[in-house]
């Protein structure tokens, strides 16, 4: 029959070192999370502005294309056909840019949500640890001697 080997009992220095490492890791996670959320938020804002601008430009080009198509149908001159071709070409370019920006914006937003949740957790852990440290590091109250009551 195999004899189970006993696990050694943890020493206070090892436990203390482990706690310190955990606190350092939590601080590092909090700092990197804060930077990542700030960066992603800024990027998301820029991408949102870009998508809005391209969308507006795309809508204007769609109107212009509709008018150019009507002109070509009314009178099929070389100038009208060239104008329609130019508008169509520009519209295709804007559509490609819009699609790229929209994909980038969606990917950024998909990453930003979980990052915010993780940062919220890290913040809550830090607050909890700070509160626990405050309680643990309170100086002990000195008990005053009571006066003897004389009768």
C-alpha positions in Angstrom: 0.0 0.0 0.0 1.4 3.4 -1.0 1.9 5.9 1.8 0.6 9.4 1.1 3.2 12.0 1.5 2.1 14.9 3.8 2.1 18.3 2.4 4.3 20.8 4.3 2.5 23.4 6.4 2.7 26.8 4.9 5.0 29.3 6.6 4.1 32.8 7.4 6.8 34.3 5.2 5.5 32.3 2.2 1.9 33.3 2.8 2.9 37.0 3.2 5.0 36.9 0.0 2.1 35.3 -1.8 -0.3 38.1 -0.6 2.2 40.8 -1.6 2.5 39.2 -5.1 -1.3 39.1 -5.5 -1.6 42.7 -4.5 1.1 43.7 -7.0 -0.7 41.7 -9.7 -4.0 43.3 -8.9 -2.5 46.8 -9.1 -0.9 45.9 -12.4 -4.2 44.6 -13.8 -6.0 47.7 -12.6 -3.4 50.1 -14.2 -3.4 48.2 -17.5 -7.2 48.0 -17.5 -7.5 51.7 -16.9 -5.2 52.5 -19.7 -6.9 50.0 -22.1 -10.3 51.4 -21.3 -9.2 55.0 -21.8 -7.5 54.1 -25.1 -10.4 52.0 -26.4 -12.9 54.7 -25.4 -10.9 57.3 -27.3 -10.5 55.1 -30.4 -14.2 54.2 -30.2 -15.1 57.9 -30.2 -12.9 58.6 -33.2 -14.3 55.6 -35.1 -17.9 56.7 -34.2 -17.2 60.2 -35.7 -15.6 58.6 -38.8 -18.6 56.3 -39.3 -21.0 59.2 -38.9 -19.1 61.4 -41.3 -18.9 58.6 -43.9 -22.5 57.8 -43.5 -23.5 61.4 -44.1 -21.3 61.6 -47.1 -22.7 58.3 -48.4 -26.2 59.6 -48.1 -25.3 62.8 -50.0 -23.7 60.8 -52.8 -26.8 58.5 -53.0 -28.9 61.6 -53.6 -26.4 62.9 -56.2 -26.4 59.5 -57.9 -30.2 59.5 -58.1 -30.1 63.0 -59.7 -27.3 62.0 -62.1 -29.3 58.8 -63.1 -32.4 60.9 -63.8 -30.3 63.3 -65.9 -28.8 60.4 -67.9 -32.3 58.9 -68.5 -33.6 62.3 -69.6 -30.6 63.1 -71.8 -27.8 60.6 -72.4 -25.0 63.1 -73.1 -21.4 62.4 -72.5 -21.2 64.9 -69.7 -24.2 63.4 -67.9 -22.8 59.9 -68.3 -19.3 61.0 -67.0 -21.0 62.7 -64.0 -22.9 59.5 -63.2 -19.7 57.4 -63.5 -17.8 59.8 -61.2 -20.5 59.7 -58.6 -20.7 55.9 -58.8 -17.0 55.6 -58.4 -16.8 57.9 -55.4 -19.8 56.2 -53.8 -18.0 52.8 -54.1 -14.9 54.2 -52.5 -16.9 55.8 -49.7 -18.8 52.5 -49.2 -15.6 50.5 -48.8 -14.2 53.0 -46.3 -17.5 53.0 -44.4 -17.5 49.2 -44.2 -14.0 49.1 -42.9 -14.7 51.8 -40.3 -17.9 50.1 -39.2 -16.1 46.7 -38.8 -13.3 48.4 -36.8 -15.9 50.3 -34.6 -17.8 47.1 -33.9 -14.7 45.2 -33.0 -13.6 48.0 -30.7 -17.0 48.1 -29.0 -17.0 44.3 -28.6 -13.6 44.5 -26.8 -14.5 47.6 -24.7 -17.5 45.9 -23.0 -15.6 43.1 -21.3 -12.7 45.5 -20.5 -15.1 47.8 -18.6 -16.5 44.8 -16.7 -13.0 43.6 -15.8 -12.0 47.1 -14.7 -15.1 47.3 -12.6 -14.1 44.1 -10.8 -10.6 45.2 -10.3 -11.8 48.5 -8.8 -14.2 46.6 -6.5 -11.4 44.3 -5.4 -9.1 47.3 -4.7 -11.8 49.0 -2.6 -12.5 45.8 -0.7 -8.8 45.3 0.0 -8.3 49.0 1.0 -11.3 48.7 3.5 -9.9 45.4 4.9 -6.4 47.0 5.3 -8.0 50.0 7.1 -9.7 47.7 9.5 -6.7 45.4 10.0 -4.2 48.3 10.5 -6.2 50.2 13.1 -4.3 50.6 16.3 -5.6 48.7 19.2 -7.6 50.6 21.7 -6.0 50.9 25.1 -8.4 49.9 27.8 -8.7 52.4 30.6 -8.6 51.2 34.2 -11.9 51.7 35.9 -11.9 53.6 39.0 -12.9 51.8 42.1 -16.2 53.0 43.4 -15.9 53.9 47.1 -19.0 53.6 49.3 
